[in-house]
Amino acid sequence: MSSDGVYQHHRIPVTVTPADLERLLWVLVAVSLVGDVVTTFVGLHLGLAESNPIARSAIEGYGLAGMLVLKGLAVGIALACRPLLPEEYRPIVPAGLAIPWLAAVCINVYMISMVL
């Protein structure tokens, strides 16, 4: 198999800078945070249990406020650590929050759908 040196390169028609990507990921953090909190409390209302022991303790002890403080601490730590990275690597910070929270939303929605 050979190629005649002909390669097709497909490029996105817009340029996405690390700053643009980071901004988009912070929006995703906000959406996933709200989604996680809402689906968690809907699931709890339907009789499901929180599987994360730290979140479970916060919820059992302080309810919604405990969950929001826990999420706020995670976002605060992320914001505090963000300046330690070079600008081109900073999008990893919101991605590190958004990805697990989006996974939690998917799991929560699945578990809720099993109960309904």
LOZA-245398 format. One record per atom (N, C-alpha, C): residue number from 0; residue in one letter; chain; atom name; x, y, z. Coordinates in nm, 3 decimals, m for minus. Example, Ala and Ser with C-alpha at 12.3 -4.5 7.8 and 13.67 -1.06 7.14 Angstrom:
{0; 'a'; 'A'; 'N'; {1.319; m0.569; 0.780}},
{0; 'a'; 'A'; 'CA'; {1.230; m0.450; 0.780}},
{0; 'a'; 'A'; 'C'; {1.320; m0.330; 0.780}},
{1; 's'; 'A'; 'N'; {1.285; m0.225; 0.708}},
{1; 's'; 'A'; 'CA'; {1.367; m0.106; 0.714}},
{1; 's'; 'A'; 'C'; {1.290; 0.003; 0.787}},
//
This chain:
{0; 'm'; 'A'; 'N'; {0.085; m0.116; 0.000}},
{0; 'm'; 'A'; 'CA'; {0.000; 0.000; 0.000}},
{0; 'm'; 'A'; 'C'; {0.090; 0.123; 0.000}},
{1; 's'; 'A'; 'N'; {0.058; 0.212; m0.087}},
{1; 's'; 'A'; 'CA'; {0.138; 0.333; m0.090}},
{1; 's'; 'A'; 'C'; {0.048; 0.453; m0.105}},
{2; 's'; 'A'; 'N'; {0.099; 0.561; m0.062}},
{2; 's'; 'A'; 'CA'; {0.028; 0.686; m0.085}},
{2; 's'; 'A'; 'C'; {0.117; 0.771; m0.173}},
{3; 'd'; 'A'; 'N'; {0.057; 0.843; m0.255}},
{3; 'd'; 'A'; 'CA'; {0.133; 0.927; m0.347}},
{3; 'd'; 'A'; 'C'; {0.162; 1.063; m0.286}},
{4; 'g'; 'A'; 'N'; {0.166; 1.064; m0.155}},
{4; 'g'; 'A'; 'CA'; {0.194; 1.190; m0.089}},
{4; 'g'; 'A'; 'C'; {0.074; 1.282; m0.084}},
{5; 'v'; 'A'; 'N'; {m0.040; 1.228; m0.119}},
{5; 'v'; 'A'; 'CA'; {m0.160; 1.309; m0.120}},
{5; 'v'; 'A'; 'C'; {m0.237; 1.283; 0.008}},
{6; 'y'; 'A'; 'N'; {m0.251; 1.383; 0.087}},
{6; 'y'; 'A'; 'CA'; {m0.324; 1.374; 0.213}},
{6; 'y'; 'A'; 'C'; {m0.433; 1.480; 0.212}},
{7; 'q'; 'A'; 'N'; {m0.546; 1.441; 0.264}},
{7; 'q'; 'A'; 'CA'; {m0.651; 1.539; 0.279}},
{7; 'q'; 'A'; 'C'; {m0.654; 1.583; 0.424}},
{8; 'h'; 'A'; 'N'; {m0.649; 1.711; 0.445}},
{8; 'h'; 'A'; 'CA'; {m0.657; 1.765; 0.579}},
{8; 'h'; 'A'; 'C'; {m0.790; 1.837; 0.594}},
{9; 'h'; 'A'; 'N'; {m0.865; 1.793; 0.692}},
{9; 'h'; 'A'; 'CA'; {m0.992; 1.859; 0.719}},
{9; 'h'; 'A'; 'C'; {m0.973; 1.946; 0.843}},
{10; 'r'; 'A'; 'N'; {m1.008; 2.068; 0.829}},
{10; 'r'; 'A'; 'CA'; {m0.993; 2.161; 0.940}},
{10; 'r'; 'A'; 'C'; {m1.128; 2.221; 0.975}},
{11; 'i'; 'A'; 'N'; {m1.141; 2.250; 1.102}},
{11; 'i'; 'A'; 'CA'; {m1.261; 2.319; 1.147}},
{11; 'i'; 'A'; 'C'; {m1.255; 2.460; 1.090}},
{12; 'p'; 'A'; 'N'; {m1.368; 2.507; 1.036}},
{12; 'p'; 'A'; 'CA'; {m1.363; 2.639; 0.971}},
{12; 'p'; 'A'; 'C'; {m1.343; 2.757; 1.065}},
{13; 'v'; 'A'; 'N'; {m1.345; 2.734; 1.195}},
{13; 'v'; 'A'; 'CA'; {m1.321; 2.843; 1.290}},
{13; 'v'; 'A'; 'C'; {m1.198; 2.810; 1.373}},
{14; 't'; 'A'; 'N'; {m1.133; 2.911; 1.418}},
{14; 't'; 'A'; 'CA'; {m1.017; 2.892; 1.505}},
{14; 't'; 'A'; 'C'; {m1.064; 2.896; 1.650}},
{15; 'v'; 'A'; 'N'; {m1.027; 2.794; 1.724}},
{15; 'v'; 'A'; 'CA'; {m1.062; 2.786; 1.865}},
{15; 'v'; 'A'; 'C'; {m0.934; 2.803; 1.946}},
{16; 't'; 'A'; 'N'; {m0.928; 2.912; 2.018}},
{16; 't'; 'A'; 'CA'; {m0.810; 2.937; 2.101}},
{16; 't'; 'A'; 'C'; {m0.826; 2.863; 2.234}},
{17; 'p'; 'A'; 'N'; {m0.718; 2.841; 2.307}},
{17; 'p'; 'A'; 'CA'; {m0.731; 2.780; 2.441}},
{17; 'p'; 'A'; 'C'; {m0.825; 2.860; 2.531}},
{18; 'a'; 'A'; 'N'; {m0.824; 2.992; 2.520}},
{18; 'a'; 'A'; 'CA'; {m0.912; 3.076; 2.603}},
{18; 'a'; 'A'; 'C'; {m1.059; 3.053; 2.566}},
{19; 'd'; 'A'; 'N'; {m1.087; 3.041; 2.435}},
{19; 'd'; 'A'; 'CA'; {m1.225; 3.013; 2.392}},
{19; 'd'; 'A'; 'C'; {m1.270; 2.876; 2.441}},
{20; 'l'; 'A'; 'N'; {m1.183; 2.778; 2.429}},
{20; 'l'; 'A'; 'CA'; {m1.215; 2.643; 2.475}},
{20; 'l'; 'A'; 'C'; {m1.238; 2.642; 2.625}},
{21; 'e'; 'A'; 'N'; {m1.156; 2.712; 2.699}},
{21; 'e'; 'A'; 'CA'; {m1.172; 2.717; 2.844}},
{21; 'e'; 'A'; 'C'; {m1.306; 2.782; 2.882}},
{22; 'r'; 'A'; 'N'; {m1.341; 2.891; 2.815}},
{22; 'r'; 'A'; 'CA'; {m1.469; 2.956; 2.841}},
{22; 'r'; 'A'; 'C'; {m1.586; 2.860; 2.816}},
{23; 'l'; 'A'; 'N'; {m1.581; 2.790; 2.705}},
{23; 'l'; 'A'; 'CA'; {m1.685; 2.693; 2.672}},
{23; 'l'; 'A'; 'C'; {m1.692; 2.583; 2.778}},
{24; 'l'; 'A'; 'N'; {m1.578; 2.537; 2.825}},
{24; 'l'; 'A'; 'CA'; {m1.576; 2.431; 2.926}},
{24; 'l'; 'A'; 'C'; {m1.627; 2.481; 3.061}},
{25; 'w'; 'A'; 'N'; {m1.605; 2.607; 3.096}},
{25; 'w'; 'A'; 'CA'; {m1.661; 2.661; 3.221}},
{25; 'w'; 'A'; 'C'; {m1.813; 2.667; 3.213}},
{26; 'v'; 'A'; 'N'; {m1.866; 2.698; 3.095}},
{26; 'v'; 'A'; 'CA'; {m2.012; 2.694; 3.077}},
{26; 'v'; 'A'; 'C'; {m2.061; 2.551; 3.097}},
{27; 'l'; 'A'; 'N'; {m1.986; 2.455; 3.042}},
{27; 'l'; 'A'; 'CA'; {m2.021; 2.314; 3.060}},
{27; 'l'; 'A'; 'C'; {m2.013; 2.273; 3.206}},
{28; 'v'; 'A'; 'N'; {m1.918; 2.328; 3.280}},
{28; 'v'; 'A'; 'CA'; {m1.909; 2.303; 3.425}},
{28; 'v'; 'A'; 'C'; {m2.037; 2.349; 3.493}},
{29; 'a'; 'A'; 'N'; {m2.081; 2.470; 3.461}},
{29; 'a'; 'A'; 'CA'; {m2.203; 2.524; 3.524}},
{29; 'a'; 'A'; 'C'; {m2.325; 2.438; 3.491}},
{30; 'v'; 'A'; 'N'; {m2.337; 2.399; 3.366}},
{30; 'v'; 'A'; 'CA'; {m2.451; 2.317; 3.324}},
{30; 'v'; 'A'; 'C'; {m2.446; 2.180; 3.391}},
{31; 's'; 'A'; 'N'; {m2.328; 2.119; 3.393}},
{31; 's'; 'A'; 'CA'; {m2.316; 1.986; 3.453}},
{31; 's'; 'A'; 'C'; {m2.334; 1.990; 3.605}},
{32; 'l'; 'A'; 'N'; {m2.289; 2.097; 3.669}},
{32; 'l'; 'A'; 'CA'; {m2.309; 2.114; 3.813}},
{32; 'l'; 'A'; 'C'; {m2.459; 2.120; 3.845}},
{33; 'v'; 'A'; 'N'; {m2.531; 2.204; 3.773}},
{33; 'v'; 'A'; 'CA'; {m2.675; 2.216; 3.795}},
{33; 'v'; 'A'; 'C'; {m2.743; 2.082; 3.766}},
{34; 'g'; 'A'; 'N'; {m2.705; 2.019; 3.656}},
{34; 'g'; 'A'; 'CA'; {m2.763; 1.890; 3.620}},
{34; 'g'; 'A'; 'C'; {m2.739; 1.784; 3.725}},
{35; 'd'; 'A'; 'N'; {m2.618; 1.780; 3.780}},
{35; 'd'; 'A'; 'CA'; {m2.585; 1.682; 3.883}},
{35; 'd'; 'A'; 'C'; {m2.666; 1.706; 4.009}},
{36; 'v'; 'A'; 'N'; {m2.674; 1.831; 4.052}},
{36; 'v'; 'A'; 'CA'; {m2.748; 1.863; 4.174}},
{36; 'v'; 'A'; 'C'; {m2.896; 1.830; 4.155}},
{37; 'v'; 'A'; 'N'; {m2.954; 1.872; 4.043}},
{37; 'v'; 'A'; 'CA'; {m3.097; 1.849; 4.020}},
{37; 'v'; 'A'; 'C'; {m3.126; 1.699; 4.011}},
{38; 't'; 'A'; 'N'; {m3.050; 1.626; 3.931}},
{38; 't'; 'A'; 'CA'; {m3.078; 1.483; 3.916}},
{38; 't'; 'A'; 'C'; {m3.049; 1.406; 4.045}},
{39; 't'; 'A'; 'N'; {m2.952; 1.450; 4.122}},
{39; 't'; 'A'; 'CA'; {m2.926; 1.385; 4.250}},
{39; 't'; 'A'; 'C'; {m3.046; 1.399; 4.342}},
{40; 'f'; 'A'; 'N'; {m3.098; 1.520; 4.354}},
{40; 'f'; 'A'; 'CA'; {m3.210; 1.542; 4.446}},
{40; 'f'; 'A'; 'C'; {m3.340; 1.480; 4.395}},
{41; 'v'; 'A'; 'N'; {m3.359; 1.475; 4.264}},
{41; 'v'; 'A'; 'CA'; {m3.475; 1.404; 4.210}},
{41; 'v'; 'A'; 'C'; {m3.463; 1.256; 4.244}},
{42; 'g'; 'A'; 'N'; {m3.345; 1.200; 4.224}},
{42; 'g'; 'A'; 'CA'; {m3.322; 1.059; 4.257}},
{42; 'g'; 'A'; 'C'; {m3.343; 1.030; 4.405}},
{43; 'l'; 'A'; 'N'; {m3.293; 1.118; 4.491}},
{43; 'l'; 'A'; 'CA'; {m3.312; 1.100; 4.634}},
{43; 'l'; 'A'; 'C'; {m3.460; 1.106; 4.671}},
{44; 'h'; 'A'; 'N'; {m3.532; 1.198; 4.608}},
{44; 'h'; 'A'; 'CA'; {m3.676; 1.211; 4.632}},
{44; 'h'; 'A'; 'C'; {m3.751; 1.084; 4.591}},
{45; 'l'; 'A'; 'N'; {m3.699; 1.016; 4.488}},
{45; 'l'; 'A'; 'CA'; {m3.762; 0.893; 4.441}},
{45; 'l'; 'A'; 'C'; {m3.718; 0.768; 4.518}},
{46; 'g'; 'A'; 'N'; {m3.632; 0.788; 4.618}},
{46; 'g'; 'A'; 'CA'; {m3.589; 0.676; 4.701}},
{46; 'g'; 'A'; 'C'; {m3.454; 0.617; 4.667}},
{47; 'l'; 'A'; 'N'; {m3.384; 0.676; 4.572}},
{47; 'l'; 'A'; 'CA'; {m3.249; 0.630; 4.540}},
{47; 'l'; 'A'; 'C'; {m3.152; 0.682; 4.646}},
{48; 'a'; 'A'; 'N'; {m3.033; 0.627; 4.648}},
{48; 'a'; 'A'; 'CA'; {m2.933; 0.666; 4.747}},
{48; 'a'; 'A'; 'C'; {m2.811; 0.728; 4.677}},
{49; 'e'; 'A'; 'N'; {m2.749; 0.822; 4.744}},
{49; 'e'; 'A'; 'CA'; {m2.624; 0.883; 4.695}},
{49; 'e'; 'A'; 'C'; {m2.512; 0.782; 4.717}},
{50; 's'; 'A'; 'N'; {m2.436; 0.751; 4.610}},
{50; 's'; 'A'; 'CA'; {m2.330; 0.651; 4.623}},
{50; 's'; 'A'; 'C'; {m2.196; 0.710; 4.668}},
{51; 'n'; 'A'; 'N'; {m2.176; 0.840; 4.649}},
{51; 'n'; 'A'; 'CA'; {m2.051; 0.904; 4.692}},
{51; 'n'; 'A'; 'C'; {m2.061; 0.931; 4.842}},
{52; 'p'; 'A'; 'N'; {m1.973; 0.868; 4.923}},
{52; 'p'; 'A'; 'CA'; {m1.986; 0.884; 5.068}},
{52; 'p'; 'A'; 'C'; {m1.966; 1.028; 5.118}},
{53; 'i'; 'A'; 'N'; {m1.883; 1.104; 5.052}},
{53; 'i'; 'A'; 'CA'; {m1.862; 1.243; 5.094}},
{53; 'i'; 'A'; 'C'; {m1.986; 1.325; 5.063}},
{54; 'a'; 'A'; 'N'; {m2.039; 1.310; 4.942}},
{54; 'a'; 'A'; 'CA'; {m2.162; 1.382; 4.906}},
{54; 'a'; 'A'; 'C'; {m2.278; 1.335; 4.993}},
{55; 'r'; 'A'; 'N'; {m2.284; 1.206; 5.020}},
{55; 'r'; 'A'; 'CA'; {m2.392; 1.154; 5.105}},
{55; 'r'; 'A'; 'C'; {m2.389; 1.219; 5.243}},
{56; 's'; 'A'; 'N'; {m2.269; 1.230; 5.301}},
{56; 's'; 'A'; 'CA'; {m2.256; 1.295; 5.433}},
{56; 's'; 'A'; 'C'; {m2.297; 1.440; 5.428}},
{57; 'a'; 'A'; 'N'; {m2.255; 1.510; 5.324}},
{57; 'a'; 'A'; 'CA'; {m2.291; 1.652; 5.310}},
{57; 'a'; 'A'; 'C'; {m2.441; 1.669; 5.295}},
{58; 'i'; 'A'; 'N'; {m2.503; 1.583; 5.217}},
{58; 'i'; 'A'; 'CA'; {m2.648; 1.592; 5.195}},
{58; 'i'; 'A'; 'C'; {m2.724; 1.554; 5.321}},
{59; 'e'; 'A'; 'N'; {m2.682; 1.446; 5.385}},
{59; 'e'; 'A'; 'CA'; {m2.751; 1.403; 5.508}},
{59; 'e'; 'A'; 'C'; {m2.737; 1.507; 5.619}},
{60; 'g'; 'A'; 'N'; {m2.623; 1.571; 5.626}},
{60; 'g'; 'A'; 'CA'; {m2.600; 1.669; 5.732}},
{60; 'g'; 'A'; 'C'; {m2.658; 1.806; 5.704}},
{61; 'y'; 'A'; 'N'; {m2.652; 1.849; 5.577}},
{61; 'y'; 'A'; 'CA'; {m2.688; 1.988; 5.548}},
{61; 'y'; 'A'; 'C'; {m2.783; 2.004; 5.429}},
{62; 'g'; 'A'; 'N'; {m2.828; 1.894; 5.370}},
{62; 'g'; 'A'; 'CA'; {m2.922; 1.901; 5.258}},
{62; 'g'; 'A'; 'C'; {m2.862; 1.965; 5.134}},
{63; 'l'; 'A'; 'N'; {m2.944; 2.042; 5.065}},
{63; 'l'; 'A'; 'CA'; {m2.902; 2.108; 4.942}},
{63; 'l'; 'A'; 'C'; {m2.783; 2.200; 4.967}},
{64; 'a'; 'A'; 'N'; {m2.784; 2.272; 5.079}},
{64; 'a'; 'A'; 'CA'; {m2.673; 2.363; 5.111}},
{64; 'a'; 'A'; 'C'; {m2.541; 2.286; 5.120}},
{65; 'g'; 'A'; 'N'; {m2.543; 2.169; 5.179}},
{65; 'g'; 'A'; 'CA'; {m2.422; 2.087; 5.190}},
{65; 'g'; 'A'; 'C'; {m2.370; 2.047; 5.053}},
{66; 'm'; 'A'; 'N'; {m2.461; 2.008; 4.965}},
{66; 'm'; 'A'; 'CA'; {m2.422; 1.969; 4.829}},
{66; 'm'; 'A'; 'C'; {m2.364; 2.089; 4.754}},
{67; 'l'; 'A'; 'N'; {m2.427; 2.205; 4.768}},
{67; 'l'; 'A'; 'CA'; {m2.378; 2.325; 4.699}},
{67; 'l'; 'A'; 'C'; {m2.243; 2.370; 4.753}},
{68; 'v'; 'A'; 'N'; {m2.222; 2.358; 4.883}},
{68; 'v'; 'A'; 'CA'; {m2.091; 2.393; 4.941}},
{68; 'v'; 'A'; 'C'; {m1.984; 2.298; 4.888}},
{69; 'l'; 'A'; 'N'; {m2.017; 2.170; 4.880}},
{69; 'l'; 'A'; 'CA'; {m1.922; 2.072; 4.828}},
{69; 'l'; 'A'; 'C'; {m1.884; 2.105; 4.683}},
{70; 'k'; 'A'; 'N'; {m1.983; 2.135; 4.601}},
{70; 'k'; 'A'; 'CA'; {m1.957; 2.172; 4.461}},
{70; 'k'; 'A'; 'C'; {m1.878; 2.304; 4.455}},
{71; 'g'; 'A'; 'N'; {m1.914; 2.398; 4.541}},
{71; 'g'; 'A'; 'CA'; {m1.844; 2.526; 4.545}},
{71; 'g'; 'A'; 'C'; {m1.697; 2.510; 4.582}},
{72; 'l'; 'A'; 'N'; {m1.670; 2.418; 4.675}},
{72; 'l'; 'A'; 'CA'; {m1.530; 2.391; 4.712}},
{72; 'l'; 'A'; 'C'; {m1.452; 2.335; 4.594}},
{73; 'a'; 'A'; 'N'; {m1.515; 2.244; 4.519}},
{73; 'a'; 'A'; 'CA'; {m1.447; 2.186; 4.402}},
{73; 'a'; 'A'; 'C'; {m1.416; 2.294; 4.299}},
{74; 'v'; 'A'; 'N'; {m1.513; 2.381; 4.273}},
{74; 'v'; 'A'; 'CA'; {m1.491; 2.489; 4.176}},
{74; 'v'; 'A'; 'C'; {m1.385; 2.587; 4.230}},
{75; 'g'; 'A'; 'N'; {m1.390; 2.617; 4.359}},
{75; 'g'; 'A'; 'CA'; {m1.291; 2.707; 4.419}},
{75; 'g'; 'A'; 'C'; {m1.149; 2.654; 4.409}},
{76; 'i'; 'A'; 'N'; {m1.133; 2.526; 4.437}},
{76; 'i'; 'A'; 'CA'; {m1.000; 2.465; 4.425}},
{76; 'i'; 'A'; 'C'; {m0.953; 2.469; 4.280}},
{77; 'a'; 'A'; 'N'; {m1.044; 2.440; 4.188}},
{77; 'a'; 'A'; 'CA'; {m1.008; 2.445; 4.046}},
{77; 'a'; 'A'; 'C'; {m0.964; 2.584; 4.005}},
{78; 'l'; 'A'; 'N'; {m1.039; 2.685; 4.049}},
{78; 'l'; 'A'; 'CA'; {m1.002; 2.823; 4.015}},
{78; 'l'; 'A'; 'C'; {m0.870; 2.865; 4.079}},
{79; 'a'; 'A'; 'N'; {m0.843; 2.814; 4.199}},
{79; 'a'; 'A'; 'CA'; {m0.718; 2.847; 4.266}},
{79; 'a'; 'A'; 'C'; {m0.598; 2.781; 4.197}},
{80; 'c'; 'A'; 'N'; {m0.619; 2.662; 4.143}},
{80; 'c'; 'A'; 'CA'; {m0.509; 2.590; 4.078}},
{80; 'c'; 'A'; 'C'; {m0.487; 2.632; 3.932}},
{81; 'r'; 'A'; 'N'; {m0.589; 2.687; 3.871}},
{81; 'r'; 'A'; 'CA'; {m0.585; 2.726; 3.731}},
{81; 'r'; 'A'; 'C'; {m0.464; 2.812; 3.694}},
{82; 'p'; 'A'; 'N'; {m0.431; 2.916; 3.772}},
{82; 'p'; 'A'; 'CA'; {m0.317; 3.000; 3.733}},
{82; 'p'; 'A'; 'C'; {m0.181; 2.929; 3.738}},
{83; 'l'; 'A'; 'N'; {m0.176; 2.812; 3.798}},
{83; 'l'; 'A'; 'CA'; {m0.050; 2.738; 3.805}},
{83; 'l'; 'A'; 'C'; {m0.013; 2.674; 3.672}},
{84; 'l'; 'A'; 'N'; {m0.107; 2.668; 3.581}},
{84; 'l'; 'A'; 'CA'; {m0.083; 2.604; 3.452}},
{84; 'l'; 'A'; 'C'; {m0.054; 2.707; 3.344}},
{85; 'p'; 'A'; 'N'; {0.025; 2.668; 3.242}},
{85; 'p'; 'A'; 'CA'; {0.040; 2.757; 3.126}},
{85; 'p'; 'A'; 'C'; {m0.096; 2.774; 3.058}},
{86; 'e'; 'A'; 'N'; {m0.116; 2.886; 2.994}},
{86; 'e'; 'A'; 'CA'; {m0.246; 2.920; 2.936}},
{86; 'e'; 'A'; 'C'; {m0.301; 2.811; 2.844}},
{87; 'e'; 'A'; 'N'; {m0.217; 2.748; 2.763}},
{87; 'e'; 'A'; 'CA'; {m0.267; 2.649; 2.668}},
{87; 'e'; 'A'; 'C'; {m0.317; 2.521; 2.735}},
{88; 'y'; 'A'; 'N'; {m0.280; 2.500; 2.863}},
{88; 'y'; 'A'; 'CA'; {m0.326; 2.381; 2.936}},
{88; 'y'; 'A'; 'C'; {m0.440; 2.410; 3.033}},
{89; 'r'; 'A'; 'N'; {m0.479; 2.533; 3.047}},
{89; 'r'; 'A'; 'CA'; {m0.583; 2.569; 3.144}},
{89; 'r'; 'A'; 'C'; {m0.720; 2.508; 3.115}},
{90; 'p'; 'A'; 'N'; {m0.756; 2.477; 2.990}},
{90; 'p'; 'A'; 'CA'; {m0.886; 2.412; 2.968}},
{90; 'p'; 'A'; 'C'; {m0.900; 2.277; 3.039}},
{91; 'i'; 'A'; 'N'; {m0.790; 2.216; 3.078}},
{91; 'i'; 'A'; 'CA'; {m0.798; 2.087; 3.148}},
{91; 'i'; 'A'; 'C'; {m0.866; 2.103; 3.284}},
{92; 'v'; 'A'; 'N'; {m0.858; 2.221; 3.342}},
{92; 'v'; 'A'; 'CA'; {m0.918; 2.244; 3.475}},
{92; 'v'; 'A'; 'C'; {m1.070; 2.232; 3.469}},
{93; 'p'; 'A'; 'N'; {m1.139; 2.309; 3.385}},
{93; 'p'; 'A'; 'CA'; {m1.284; 2.290; 3.380}},
{93; 'p'; 'A'; 'C'; {m1.325; 2.154; 3.323}},
{94; 'a'; 'A'; 'N'; {m1.244; 2.099; 3.234}},
{94; 'a'; 'A'; 'CA'; {m1.275; 1.966; 3.181}},
{94; 'a'; 'A'; 'C'; {m1.272; 1.863; 3.293}},
{95; 'g'; 'A'; 'N'; {m1.178; 1.879; 3.387}},
{95; 'g'; 'A'; 'CA'; {m1.167; 1.788; 3.500}},
{95; 'g'; 'A'; 'C'; {m1.287; 1.793; 3.594}},
{96; 'l'; 'A'; 'N'; {m1.360; 1.902; 3.591}},
{96; 'l'; 'A'; 'CA'; {m1.484; 1.911; 3.668}},
{96; 'l'; 'A'; 'C'; {m1.604; 1.866; 3.584}},
{97; 'a'; 'A'; 'N'; {m1.611; 1.913; 3.461}},
{97; 'a'; 'A'; 'CA'; {m1.729; 1.888; 3.378}},
{97; 'a'; 'A'; 'C'; {m1.745; 1.741; 3.342}},
{98; 'i'; 'A'; 'N'; {m1.639; 1.673; 3.310}},
{98; 'i'; 'A'; 'CA'; {m1.650; 1.534; 3.263}},
{98; 'i'; 'A'; 'C'; {m1.708; 1.442; 3.371}},
{99; 'p'; 'A'; 'N'; {m1.655; 1.441; 3.494}},
{99; 'p'; 'A'; 'CA'; {m1.717; 1.353; 3.594}},
{99; 'p'; 'A'; 'C'; {m1.859; 1.396; 3.632}},
{100; 'w'; 'A'; 'N'; {m1.886; 1.525; 3.633}},
{100; 'w'; 'A'; 'CA'; {m2.022; 1.570; 3.666}},
{100; 'w'; 'A'; 'C'; {m2.119; 1.533; 3.556}},
{101; 'l'; 'A'; 'N'; {m2.076; 1.540; 3.429}},
{101; 'l'; 'A'; 'CA'; {m2.163; 1.496; 3.320}},
{101; 'l'; 'A'; 'C'; {m2.187; 1.345; 3.329}},
{102; 'a'; 'A'; 'N'; {m2.084; 1.271; 3.365}},
{102; 'a'; 'A'; 'CA'; {m2.100; 1.126; 3.384}},
{102; 'a'; 'A'; 'C'; {m2.201; 1.099; 3.495}},
{103; 'a'; 'A'; 'N'; {m2.193; 1.176; 3.604}},
{103; 'a'; 'A'; 'CA'; {m2.287; 1.160; 3.715}},
{103; 'a'; 'A'; 'C'; {m2.429; 1.191; 3.670}},
{104; 'v'; 'A'; 'N'; {m2.446; 1.293; 3.587}},
{104; 'v'; 'A'; 'CA'; {m2.580; 1.326; 3.536}},
{104; 'v'; 'A'; 'C'; {m2.634; 1.209; 3.454}},
{105; 'c'; 'A'; 'N'; {m2.551; 1.152; 3.368}},
{105; 'c'; 'A'; 'CA'; {m2.595; 1.038; 3.286}},
{105; 'c'; 'A'; 'C'; {m2.634; 0.919; 3.374}},
{106; 'i'; 'A'; 'N'; {m2.554; 0.890; 3.474}},
{106; 'i'; 'A'; 'CA'; {m2.585; 0.779; 3.566}},
{106; 'i'; 'A'; 'C'; {m2.714; 0.810; 3.641}},
{107; 'n'; 'A'; 'N'; {m2.726; 0.932; 3.690}},
{107; 'n'; 'A'; 'CA'; {m2.847; 0.971; 3.764}},
{107; 'n'; 'A'; 'C'; {m2.972; 0.958; 3.677}},
{108; 'v'; 'A'; 'N'; {m2.965; 1.006; 3.554}},
{108; 'v'; 'A'; 'CA'; {m3.079; 0.998; 3.464}},
{108; 'v'; 'A'; 'C'; {m3.115; 0.852; 3.438}},
{109; 'y'; 'A'; 'N'; {m3.015; 0.770; 3.417}},
{109; 'y'; 'A'; 'CA'; {m3.039; 0.626; 3.396}},
{109; 'y'; 'A'; 'C'; {m3.107; 0.565; 3.519}},
{110; 'm'; 'A'; 'N'; {m3.055; 0.593; 3.637}},
{110; 'm'; 'A'; 'CA'; {m3.113; 0.536; 3.759}},
{110; 'm'; 'A'; 'C'; {m3.255; 0.587; 3.781}},
{111; 'i'; 'A'; 'N'; {m3.279; 0.714; 3.755}},
{111; 'i'; 'A'; 'CA'; {m3.414; 0.769; 3.767}},
{111; 'i'; 'A'; 'C'; {m3.508; 0.700; 3.670}},
{112; 's'; 'A'; 'N'; {m3.461; 0.677; 3.548}},
{112; 's'; 'A'; 'CA'; {m3.546; 0.613; 3.448}},
{112; 's'; 'A'; 'C'; {m3.579; 0.469; 3.488}},
{113; 'm'; 'A'; 'N'; {m3.493; 0.404; 3.564}},
{113; 'm'; 'A'; 'CA'; {m3.520; 0.268; 3.610}},
{113; 'm'; 'A'; 'C'; {m3.628; 0.266; 3.718}},
{114; 'v'; 'A'; 'N'; {m3.640; 0.375; 3.792}},
{114; 'v'; 'A'; 'CA'; {m3.738; 0.383; 3.900}},
{114; 'v'; 'A'; 'C'; {m3.875; 0.423; 3.845}},
{115; 'l'; 'A'; 'N'; {m3.875; 0.510; 3.745}},
{115; 'l'; 'A'; 'CA'; {m4.003; 0.559; 3.690}},
{115; 'l'; 'A'; 'C'; {m4.068; 0.458; 3.605}},
//
